[in-house]
Amino acid sequence: MRPILRSAVFAAAVVLSPGPAAAAVDCAALLAGLRVTPIAPVTRDDDDDTCIARNFAALTMNIDAALQAIPVEGPSALIGTWLGDDVALPLAGVMTPGQEVLRISQGPQDGTIVVRQFWYKARLPGRTAAPFDAQGDYVGLVSQAVLTVRAGGYFTRDTFANPVIYAPGRFQFRRSNELFVLARLNHFDRTGRFLRHGDTMVLQSERFPIPPQTDIWTNTSTYTRVTDAAPDIALLLVATQDLSQLRFFDCFAHQISAGQGPLLTALAPHSLDEVQAWMLRILSFHRRLAQLQDPDFALPEGMTRAEVYGQFQTEFVTLMGSPLAQRLAQMAGTPDALGCVRPN
């Protein structure tokens, strides 16, 4: 079987068996919001199970791009932020939402790149707060690798000088789902190849056999180029406004990257930079509140706990009463106006 199709065919075998009848969904609009080209006829009367089942392979990877992509000739074609195209299993209801993001930068030597791989999820296991640190950086790092990119798009790595660094965090709540996700994300154990077709990057990675298999095999994944800030802003909106990641994260990320769409219309006249800064400030307030609730928290000199609480409350009320806060509340209260179809 051709490597570029093996992943999609494997994933298609997981499509759920028929269950209770689902409501009709605008399949074309659902796929368009996810920037997915349908591979089967779609109608407004399809239920979401039918829509997803017919287009499962297209929701796993960008098949057209995988078939037409050509090898990159150097690292410059890879620098940037890449949003994984695989959204099939969460949409099929097999596991809770999560999505791969690759952030690729120039490496320490000519011809090398640093790949930081993330699993974007609004609620990570073991965390009670949104998954952003005090500096505003997303914390769901899966792995980091230094790769050498050679002619023809082939990549290698120095196993001893630059081993893959694997992060210790948890990424799915069910252990079986987490093991599956980690196996799917294990792109850099061996060699592989990078290809491009327009704004789509194709990653072909050789995999060690998983028992009882005995043969090395090639996995294919596809990614869409997005702006560097798009995944973080999209996830912050989902986390701080209590929105569905399944429905909104991928859809928001594409709109933010394009700089246009119903989401940006709903946020106007506020800029995305303003929105991101406001949401990060909200998260900092949550961290401060947790500190204040800690009986061992060291109070500022000369202030009582009641005074510190009062100061915190005044600042928080001011922040939540701002025009931007009201705009975000209005946006979250009208989810059907944001250009993202709700899967049933």
N, C-alpha and C positions, 0 to 999 in steps of 0.2 A: 504494500500500500504506500502511496506517495506520502512523504513525511509531512507535507504541508496540510494534509487532510486528516492525518491520523488522530490528532488531538480532538478535532471536531467530531469525528465519527465515534471515538471513545466516549466523549461527553454525551453524545446523543443517546447512547445506550442507557443513560440514567433517567430519561424522561419518565415522569410519574405515570402510574397506571391511572385509568379514569376514576374520578371521584365524583362528588356531588356536582350537579350542573352549576356552572359559573355564569355570572352575568355577562352580557355583551360588552365588548370594549372596542374602542376605535383602534384597531390593530396597527393601521398605517401611522396614526399619530403617536402611538406608544413607541413604535420602532424609530420614527423620525426624532422623537425627543431624546433617544439614546444614540442617535446618529448611526443607526443600523440599516443597511440596505436589505429589504426582504428578499428571500430566496424562494418564497412560495406565494401564490395569490392571497391577498388579504382583503377583507371586507369589514365594514363598520359593524356587522352583525356577528363577527367571530367572538366567542368568549375568550378570555385570556389564556386558558389552558390550550385551546386550539391554536391561537396566535403564537404562543411560545413553542408548542410542540412542532409546528410547521417550520418555524424559523430558528430552531434550537441551535443548529450549527452556526448560523449567522450571528447569534447572540453569544457564541463561544469565541469566535474570531472573525476578523474581516477576511472572508474567503477570497473576494475579488482581489484585494491587495496582496494576499499571500500568493496568489497565482501569477500576478503581474509584477511583483517586486523584483528589483535588480540589486545586486550586491553593492554595499557602500564601499568607497575607495579609501576611507580614512576616518579618523575620529570626529572630524568637524561635522559630518553629517548626522552624528548621534547626540551632540551636546544639546541638552535641554531637558524638559519634563515631559514624560510620556504616561498617559493614562491607559491602563489595561482595558482591552475591549471585551473581556470575558465577564459577562453578567448573567449567564444562563442559569446556573444552579440556584442562586437566590430567587430569581424570577420564577423558577419552577417550584419554589417552596422547599427545596431540598436542604438548604442551610440558611443561616442568618446572613444579612448583607455584609459584604466586604469587597474591596476592589484593589487590585495591584496598581502601584505607581512606581515608575523608575525615574530617578533623578540622576542624570549623567553629566559629569563635568570632566574637564581636561585632567589627565593623569599626571603623575610626577615626572615622567619622561616622555619624549616625543613618541607619538604613536600609541600612547596608552590613554585609557579613560578610567575614571572612578565611577562605578555604578552603585548607587544607594537604592536599595529595594525596600518599598514600604507596603504594608497592608493597611489600607484606609478603612477605618471602622469607627463609627461614632461612639460606640460603647465597647471598650476593650475589657476582656476578663481581668478581674483583679483590681480594677480602677473604679472608684466611685465618681470621679470628676471626668470632664471632657478630656480627651487625650492630647493635651497641649501643655508644654512646660512653661515655666515662669518667663522664659524669653519669647514665648509665642510660637515655638517650633513644635511640629507634630512629632509624637513619640513612638509611633508604630513601626519602627525600623525592623525589617526582617533580616537583611544581610547587606554586606558591603564587600565589593570585589574590585581589585585593580586588574584590568584586562589589557592585553596588547592586541590591537586591531591591525591585521595584515591585509595585503592585497586580496581582493575578492570578498572582503567583508568577514573573513575568518578571524575568530578571536581565540587567544590562548591566555593562560596565566601561569605565573611562576608559583608552583605549588608550595615551595619552601620559603621563598622570599616574600610572597604576597598571598598567603592562604585566605580563603573566604572567611570573613568575620560574620558569625551568626549571632544575632541578638537573642537574649534570653526570654523575651516577653511572650505572653500568651496572645493568640489572635482569634480563636473561635471558642465558644463556650463548650460545645461537645468535643470530647477528646477525639472521636472518630473523624469529625469534620476538620479539626485542627491538623491531624496527621495527613488528611487528604490535601488540605490547602498547602501545607509545608512541602509535600511531595510535588504538587503542581508548580510551586514557586522555586523549585530547586534547579535553577537554570545554569548555574555556573560551576557545577562539580567537575565538568569536563570541558571540552572545546565546543565551539559552535560557530554560528554565522549570523551577521546582521545584514538585513536587506531593507530597502526603502521603496515605497510607492507613494509619491506625494507626501501628505502629512501622516502617513502610516508607516510605522517601523515594524518589521517582521524579525522575530528572534527565533532562530532554529538552534536548539541546544541538545547536545548529546547527553543521554542519561544512562547511568549504570542500571543494570537489570534489577528489578524488584522480584524477590523470590515469589513464585517458583520459576519466573522467567530466567533465561540464561543469556539473552542477546542484548547488546547495547542498542538503544533505539533513539530516534530523534523526535523531540517534542517541538511543536510550533506554536508560538504565541504572537499576537499582534497588539499594537499600541497606537493610540492617536496622540499626536503632539498637542499639548495644551500650554498655556502660559504658566510660568512658574508658580504664580499665586493661586491659580484656579482650583486645584484640589483642596488647599487649606481653607479658602473662603467658602467653597461649597460645603465642606464638612463642618465648618464653624456655624454656618447657617442651619444645617441639619441639627447640630448638637444644641445650640443655644436657643433655637426657636422650636425645639421638640417636633421636628418634622421627620417623615419617613425617609430613611436612607435609601431604601429600595426604590422609592419613587423619585427622589429629588437629587441625590448626590451626583450621579453620572450626568443627568440632565442639566443640573446647575453648572457643573464644571465645564460642559461644552458651551453653554451660553456665556459664562464669565470669560472663557477663553476667546470666544468670538467677539466679545464686547458689545453684544446686542441680544435682544430677546425679551420675552415678557418679564423675566426676573429683573433685568436692569430697568425696564420701564416702571415696574412696581417700586423699585428702590429710589428712583429719581425724585428730587435732584441730587441725592447724595451719591458720592463716588464710591467705588469699590474699596479704595484705600480707607475712606472714612468708616465704611461698614466694618471692615476687618479690624480696624483699631478699636471701634466700639465693642465688638464681640470679645476681643482679647481683654479689654478692660473689665467686661462682665466676668470673665473667667478669673481675673485677678481678684475681684471682689469675693468670689466664691472661696478662693484660697485664703484671703484675709479673714473671712468669717470662720473658716475651719480653725485658723490659728487662734482667733478670739475665744472660741469654744474650748480650747485646750487649757485646762487649769494651770499648766506649767508655762503658759505663754508669758514672756517677759514684757510687761507693760512699759510704754514710753515713760521716761523719768518725769515725775511730777503729775502723772495722770492716773486717775482711777479707772477700773474696768468699765464703770458706767459711763465715764466721759469718753472713753475710746469707742464704746458701743454707740454713743450719741453722735460722735463725729462720723463714724462709719455709716450710720443710718442716714444722716443728712446728705452725705456724698452719694449714697446709693439712690435715694429718692430723687436727687437732682439728675442723676444719670438716666434713671428710668422715666423721668418726665421730659426728657429732651425730644425735640422733633424727630430725630433719627430713631429713637426707641419707639415712638408712636408709629413711624413709617414701617418699621420692622413688624410691629404687632399687627398692623393692617395687612401687611404682606402675608404673614403666617395665617391670618384669619380668612384669607381668600385663596386657598391653595389651588383651586381649579383655574385660576387666572395666571398661573406661572409657567404654562407651556409644558407641563410634565403630566402625562396621563397616569392615572392611578391604576395599577394592576389590581384585579379583584382578588 
